[in-house]
Amino acid sequence: MAPKTEGKKHTREPHRHDFYYVLFIHRGSGFHTIDFKSYQIADYSVYFVSPGQVHALQLDENTEGFAIFFKPEFYLMNSNPKKLLDFPFFHTLSNEPALFLDENKFSVIQHTIRDIFDEYTNFKIGRDHVIRAYIDVLLVKLSRYYQREELAGEPLRTTYLLRELENLIDHNYISIRSATEYAEMMNISSKHLSDITRKALNKTITNLIHERIIIEAKRLLLYTDYTVSQVAYELEYLDKSYFLRFFKKNVGLTPETYRQQHLQNVTAKA
């Protein structure tokens, strides 16, 4: 857990890490960029960053808030490994990583944050167990407030399937790029899964796979010294020209042009 920051301008260059990071803004302004998309900082807002995502912060003066971060293995200790799938804000392809609350709802969340902070600063017996329990309560409360317009009214089974699909894509997008194979891994028909993604997200399974590949391609271009050929190789595109066409079709720029236009704003490497 990071201490409260306020009263001065804070800038953090683009970076990524291997833990979950949740930023709570009580009041303030600025921008939080997550995987190349910028979100304007607002009062009573929450921003979620999953392991591996690239994010950058620019907080204006007099911004007040807290950040909580934890590794998956800490949260999942003695728990069902799939439990994090219950929280939609940690799903980076289908859900927005930002939550905007009113003052009353933020106050409810703030009480739990204070409980976590108090436990964190007092080294008592069973501290980790208590913190883990409080984090679970915090995430459950946040998930109650979190709403995604496109998924409003969707059955819980459908929502869970979407989260499971994203998790599978996130772990297998380099080696598995067939929509049919993902459906088989989930033990449902390819048509049924396709119908779900089209209805809920207005996207195909292939669209989701391609989005994940493009995110990783952008990360490699901006946060490594790899050549374009090496980026293509890392993503298992043995034909560099095919990768160039794929990237330009989805981004509108060649990989080299994308890197040149954005690299001037990036001073930190993952």
C-alpha positions in Angstrom: 0.0 0.0 0.0 1.4 3.4 -0.9 1.0 6.4 1.4 -1.4 9.2 0.8 -0.1 11.8 -1.6 -1.3 15.4 -1.9 -0.2 19.0 -2.4 2.3 18.5 -5.2 2.4 17.6 -8.8 3.2 13.9 -9.4 4.4 12.4 -12.7 5.2 8.8 -13.2 6.6 7.8 -16.6 5.2 4.8 -18.5 6.1 1.5 -16.8 4.6 -1.9 -16.0 4.9 -4.4 -13.1 3.9 -7.9 -12.0 1.3 -6.9 -9.4 -2.2 -5.5 -9.3 -2.4 -1.8 -8.7 -5.5 0.1 -7.7 -5.4 3.9 -7.5 -8.1 5.8 -5.4 -8.5 9.5 -6.1 -10.4 11.4 -3.4 -10.0 14.7 -5.2 -7.8 16.0 -7.9 -7.1 16.2 -11.6 -4.7 14.9 -14.2 -4.4 11.9 -16.4 -3.9 8.1 -16.0 -2.8 6.3 -19.1 -3.4 2.6 -19.1 -2.3 0.5 -22.1 -2.1 3.6 -24.4 -5.6 4.9 -23.5 -5.8 8.0 -21.3 -8.4 8.5 -18.6 -9.0 11.9 -17.0 -8.6 12.0 -13.3 -11.7 13.0 -11.4 -12.9 13.3 -7.9 -14.1 10.0 -6.3 -12.6 7.8 -9.0 -10.8 4.4 -9.0 -8.3 3.1 -11.6 -7.3 -0.5 -12.0 -4.0 -1.8 -13.5 -3.4 -5.6 -14.0 0.0 -7.3 -14.1 1.8 -6.6 -17.4 -0.2 -3.5 -18.4 1.7 -0.3 -19.2 0.5 2.7 -17.3 1.6 6.3 -16.6 0.4 8.9 -14.2 0.2 12.7 -14.3 -1.4 14.1 -11.1 -1.9 17.8 -10.7 -1.2 19.7 -7.5 -3.5 19.2 -4.5 -4.5 15.7 -5.8 -5.3 13.4 -2.8 -5.6 9.7 -2.8 -4.2 6.3 -2.1 -2.7 3.4 -4.1 -3.0 -0.3 -3.1 -1.0 -2.9 -4.8 -0.6 -6.7 -4.3 0.7 -9.7 -6.1 -1.7 -12.4 -7.3 0.0 -15.0 -5.2 -0.7 -13.0 -2.0 -4.4 -12.5 -2.8 -4.9 -16.1 -4.0 -3.2 -17.8 -1.1 -5.6 -20.4 0.2 -8.2 -19.3 -2.3 -9.7 -20.6 -5.6 -7.1 -19.7 -8.3 -10.0 -18.4 -10.6 -11.3 -16.1 -8.0 -9.8 -13.0 -9.6 -12.1 -13.7 -12.6 -15.0 -12.5 -10.4 -13.8 -8.9 -10.6 -14.5 -7.4 -14.0 -12.3 -4.3 -13.7 -9.2 -6.5 -13.9 -10.1 -7.7 -17.4 -8.3 -5.5 -19.8 -9.8 -6.4 -23.2 -13.5 -6.1 -22.6 -13.8 -3.8 -19.6 -12.8 -0.2 -18.8 -10.2 0.0 -16.0 -11.8 3.1 -14.4 -14.7 3.5 -12.0 -16.3 6.8 -11.2 -18.2 7.1 -7.9 -20.2 9.6 -6.0 -19.1 11.0 -2.6 -21.2 8.5 -0.6 -20.0 5.4 -2.4 -16.4 6.6 -2.2 -16.8 7.1 1.5 -17.9 3.5 1.9 -14.8 2.4 0.0 -12.6 4.8 2.0 -13.5 3.1 5.3 -12.2 -0.2 4.0 -9.0 1.4 2.7 -8.4 2.9 6.2 -8.9 -0.6 7.7 -6.3 -2.0 5.4 -3.9 0.9 6.1 -4.3 0.6 9.9 -3.6 -3.2 9.7 -0.6 -2.6 7.4 1.0 -0.1 9.7 0.5 -2.3 12.9 2.6 -5.4 13.0 0.2 -7.7 14.8 -0.3 -11.4 14.7 -2.0 -12.6 11.6 -1.5 -9.3 9.8 -1.3 -10.8 6.3 -4.5 -12.8 6.8 -6.4 -9.8 7.9 -5.1 -7.6 5.0 -5.9 -10.4 2.6 -9.5 -10.5 3.9 -9.9 -6.7 3.8 -8.6 -6.6 0.2 -11.2 -9.2 -0.7 -13.9 -7.1 0.9 -12.6 -4.0 -0.9 -12.7 -5.8 -4.3 -16.2 -7.2 -3.7 -17.5 -3.7 -2.8 -15.9 -2.2 -5.9 -17.3 -4.9 -8.1 -20.8 -4.0 -6.7 -20.3 -0.4 -7.8 -18.7 -1.3 -11.1 -21.0 -1.3 -14.1 -20.3 -1.6 -17.7 -23.1 -0.4 -20.0 -22.5 -2.9 -22.7 -22.9 -5.8 -20.2 -25.9 -4.4 -18.4 -28.6 -7.0 -18.1 -26.3 -9.8 -19.3 -26.8 -13.1 -17.3 -24.0 -13.9 -14.9 -23.1 -17.0 -16.8 -22.5 -14.9 -20.0 -20.4 -12.4 -18.0 -18.3 -15.1 -16.5 -17.7 -16.7 -19.9 -16.4 -13.4 -21.3 -14.0 -13.1 -18.4 -12.8 -16.7 -18.8 -12.3 -16.1 -22.6 -10.2 -13.1 -21.9 -8.1 -15.0 -19.4 -7.5 -17.8 -21.9 -6.6 -15.3 -24.6 -4.2 -13.4 -22.3 -2.3 -16.6 -21.5 -2.4 -18.2 -25.0 -2.7 -15.5 -27.6 0.8 -16.1 -29.0 0.4 -19.9 -29.6 -3.4 -20.1 -30.1 -5.1 -17.8 -32.6 -8.1 -20.0 -33.6 -11.5 -19.0 -32.3 -12.6 -22.7 -32.5 -9.7 -23.7 -30.2 -10.8 -21.2 -27.5 -14.3 -22.5 -27.7 -13.1 -26.1 -27.3 -11.0 -25.0 -24.3 -14.2 -23.6 -22.7 -16.3 -26.7 -23.6 -18.8 -24.7 -25.6 -19.5 -24.4 -29.3 -17.7 -21.9 -31.4 -21.0 -20.5 -32.6 -22.3 -20.0 -29.1 -19.1 -18.3 -27.9 -19.1 -16.1 -31.1 -22.8 -15.1 -30.4 -21.9 -14.1 -26.9 -19.0 -11.9 -27.9 -20.9 -10.2 -30.7 -24.0 -9.5 -28.5 -22.1 -8.3 -25.4 -19.0 -6.6 -27.0 -19.9 -6.2 -30.6 -16.7 -8.0 -31.4 -15.7 -11.4 -32.7 -13.3 -13.8 -30.9 -10.7 -13.0 -33.6 -11.1 -9.3 -32.8 -10.3 -10.0 -29.2 -7.3 -12.1 -30.1 -6.0 -9.4 -32.5 -6.5 -6.7 -29.8 -4.3 -8.6 -27.4 -1.6 -9.1 -30.0 -1.6 -5.4 -30.9 -1.3 -4.4 -27.2 1.7 -6.6 -26.8 3.2 -5.4 -30.1 2.9 -1.8 -28.9 4.5 -2.7 -25.5 7.5 -4.4 -27.2 7.9 -1.5 -29.7 7.9 1.2 -26.9 9.5 -0.6 -24.0 12.2 -2.8 -25.5 15.0 -2.2 -27.9 13.8 -5.0 -30.2 13.9 -4.4 -33.9 10.6 -4.8 -35.8 11.8 -8.2 -37.0 12.5 -9.2 -33.4 9.0 -8.0 -32.3 7.5 -10.1 -35.1 9.5 -13.1 -34.0 8.5 -12.6 -30.3 4.8 -12.7 -31.4 5.5 -15.8 -33.6 5.1 -14.0 -36.9 7.7 -15.8 -39.0 6.8 -13.7 -42.0 7.8 -10.1 -41.1 5.9 -8.7 -44.1 2.7 -10.3 -42.8 3.2 -8.8 -39.4 3.8 -5.4 -40.9 0.5 -5.6 -42.8 -1.3 -6.9 -39.7 0.0 -4.1 -37.5 -0.8 -1.3 -40.1 -4.3 -2.7 -40.7 -5.1 -2.5 -37.0 -3.2 0.6 -35.9 -3.1 2.7 -39.1 0.7 3.0 -39.0 3.7 0.8 -39.6 5.4 -0.5 -36.5 8.4 1.8 -37.1 6.3 4.9 -37.7 4.3 4.1 -34.5 7.5 3.7 -32.5 9.0 7.0 -33.8 5.8 9.0 -33.1 5.4 7.6 -29.6 9.0 7.0 -28.4 9.6 10.7 -27.7 7.0 10.5 -24.9 8.5 7.4 -23.4 11.6 7.6 -21.2 11.2 4.5 -19.1 11.5 0.9 -20.2 9.8 -2.1 -18.7 
